[in-house]
Amino acid sequence: MSDDGHYKPEEAATIFPDGKLARPLVVGTVPRGGRTVTDTIYAVTAPTTAPAASFPFPLDRAGLERGKQQYEIFCAVCHGATGDGNGMIVRRGFPHPPSYYLDRLRKAPPGHFYDVITHGQGAMYSYGDRIVPEDRWRIVGYIRALQLGDPKNDGLATTPPEQRK
């Protein structure tokens, strides 16, 4: 009982010919709700191509309404109802996300937001397993609509001085 025979992560093992205990994914593995894995080193890979410059399908009013609904469920708690980065969780001490009205985010392609929702970034974790791909694009469409709604807001009014760049 004192030696239960389990291995520690990254420990060498003699039971496999390559001497590694950690096994690579089988090429062609499809993560739940994701793309086929082509790189055997990583279970989840960040995009290796440039972010999509356009939406993969046209967004209509119903699509934007669905995007708004999903945004309010998953995003507004941190990013705020208007996208200024001043959501309820932030007001209670969570790190302040950037405002969607910053120039660099206004100029970012739609695929950037999709990739961040899918893979996470900074303090934001991945929503790839929580939000279906079509709804991720609808959220991106809603973010674009928010950005059109207040062109003079650069986010500085609600961004703490120490985080302004």
Contacts in CASP RR format, 6 or more apart in sequence:
PFRMAT RR
TARGET T0000
AUTHOR 0000-0000-0000
METHOD contacts of the structure
MODEL  1
MSDDGHYKPEEAATIFPDGKLARPLVVGTVPRGGRTVTDTIYAVTAPTTA
PAASFPFPLDRAGLERGKQQYEIFCAVCHGATGDGNGMIVRRGFPHPPSY
YLDRLRKAPPGHFYDVITHGQGAMYSYGDRIVPEDRWRIVGYIRALQLGD
PKNDGLATTPPEQRK
7 13 0 8 1.000
7 21 0 8 1.000
9 21 0 8 1.000
9 22 0 8 1.000
10 21 0 8 1.000
10 22 0 8 1.000
11 21 0 8 1.000
12 19 0 8 1.000
12 20 0 8 1.000
12 21 0 8 1.000
13 19 0 8 1.000
13 20 0 8 1.000
13 21 0 8 1.000
15 21 0 8 1.000
16 23 0 8 1.000
24 40 0 8 1.000
24 41 0 8 1.000
25 37 0 8 1.000
25 40 0 8 1.000
25 42 0 8 1.000
25 43 0 8 1.000
26 40 0 8 1.000
27 37 0 8 1.000
27 38 0 8 1.000
27 40 0 8 1.000
28 36 0 8 1.000
28 37 0 8 1.000
28 38 0 8 1.000
29 36 0 8 1.000
29 37 0 8 1.000
30 36 0 8 1.000
30 37 0 8 1.000
31 37 0 8 1.000
31 43 0 8 1.000
31 44 0 8 1.000
32 129 0 8 1.000
33 128 0 8 1.000
33 129 0 8 1.000
33 132 0 8 1.000
33 133 0 8 1.000
34 128 0 8 1.000
34 133 0 8 1.000
37 43 0 8 1.000
37 45 0 8 1.000
39 45 0 8 1.000
44 119 0 8 1.000
44 126 0 8 1.000
46 115 0 8 1.000
46 119 0 8 1.000
47 115 0 8 1.000
47 119 0 8 1.000
50 109 0 8 1.000
51 108 0 8 1.000
51 109 0 8 1.000
51 110 0 8 1.000
51 111 0 8 1.000
51 112 0 8 1.000
51 114 0 8 1.000
51 115 0 8 1.000
52 109 0 8 1.000
52 110 0 8 1.000
52 111 0 8 1.000
52 114 0 8 1.000
53 109 0 8 1.000
53 110 0 8 1.000
53 111 0 8 1.000
54 109 0 8 1.000
54 110 0 8 1.000
55 110 0 8 1.000
55 137 0 8 1.000
55 140 0 8 1.000
55 141 0 8 1.000
56 137 0 8 1.000
57 134 0 8 1.000
57 137 0 8 1.000
59 137 0 8 1.000
59 138 0 8 1.000
59 141 0 8 1.000
63 138 0 8 1.000
64 138 0 8 1.000
64 141 0 8 1.000
64 142 0 8 1.000
64 145 0 8 1.000
66 135 0 8 1.000
66 138 0 8 1.000
67 135 0 8 1.000
67 138 0 8 1.000
67 139 0 8 1.000
67 141 0 8 1.000
67 142 0 8 1.000
68 142 0 8 1.000
70 131 0 8 1.000
70 135 0 8 1.000
70 138 0 8 1.000
70 139 0 8 1.000
70 142 0 8 1.000
71 79 0 8 1.000
71 139 0 8 1.000
71 142 0 8 1.000
71 143 0 8 1.000
72 81 0 8 1.000
74 127 0 8 1.000
74 130 0 8 1.000
74 131 0 8 1.000
74 139 0 8 1.000
75 139 0 8 1.000
76 83 0 8 1.000
76 87 0 8 1.000
77 87 0 8 1.000
77 88 0 8 1.000
77 89 0 8 1.000
78 85 0 8 1.000
78 87 0 8 1.000
78 89 0 8 1.000
78 90 0 8 1.000
78 94 0 8 1.000
78 97 0 8 1.000
78 124 0 8 1.000
79 85 0 8 1.000
79 87 0 8 1.000
79 97 0 8 1.000
79 100 0 8 1.000
80 86 0 8 1.000
80 87 0 8 1.000
80 88 0 8 1.000
80 90 0 8 1.000
81 87 0 8 1.000
82 146 0 8 1.000
82 150 0 8 1.000
83 99 0 8 1.000
83 100 0 8 1.000
83 101 0 8 1.000
83 143 0 8 1.000
83 146 0 8 1.000
84 99 0 8 1.000
84 100 0 8 1.000
84 101 0 8 1.000
84 153 0 8 1.000
84 155 0 8 1.000
84 157 0 8 1.000
84 158 0 8 1.000
85 96 0 8 1.000
85 97 0 8 1.000
85 98 0 8 1.000
85 99 0 8 1.000
85 100 0 8 1.000
85 155 0 8 1.000
85 158 0 8 1.000
85 159 0 8 1.000
86 96 0 8 1.000
86 158 0 8 1.000
90 96 0 8 1.000
90 97 0 8 1.000
94 123 0 8 1.000
95 123 0 8 1.000
96 159 0 8 1.000
96 160 0 8 1.000
96 163 0 8 1.000
97 123 0 8 1.000
97 124 0 8 1.000
98 105 0 8 1.000
98 159 0 8 1.000
99 105 0 8 1.000
99 153 0 8 1.000
99 154 0 8 1.000
99 155 0 8 1.000
99 156 0 8 1.000
99 158 0 8 1.000
99 159 0 8 1.000
100 106 0 8 1.000
100 143 0 8 1.000
100 146 0 8 1.000
100 147 0 8 1.000
101 147 0 8 1.000
101 150 0 8 1.000
101 151 0 8 1.000
101 153 0 8 1.000
101 154 0 8 1.000
101 155 0 8 1.000
102 154 0 8 1.000
102 155 0 8 1.000
103 154 0 8 1.000
105 147 0 8 1.000
106 147 0 8 1.000
110 137 0 8 1.000
110 140 0 8 1.000
110 141 0 8 1.000
110 144 0 8 1.000
111 140 0 8 1.000
113 139 0 8 1.000
113 140 0 8 1.000
113 143 0 8 1.000
114 136 0 8 1.000
114 137 0 8 1.000
114 140 0 8 1.000
116 124 0 8 1.000
117 127 0 8 1.000
117 128 0 8 1.000
117 131 0 8 1.000
117 136 0 8 1.000
117 139 0 8 1.000
117 140 0 8 1.000
118 126 0 8 1.000
118 127 0 8 1.000
118 128 0 8 1.000
118 133 0 8 1.000
118 136 0 8 1.000
119 126 0 8 1.000
119 128 0 8 1.000
120 126 0 8 1.000
120 127 0 8 1.000
127 136 0 8 1.000
128 136 0 8 1.000
131 139 0 8 1.000
156 164 0 8 1.000
END
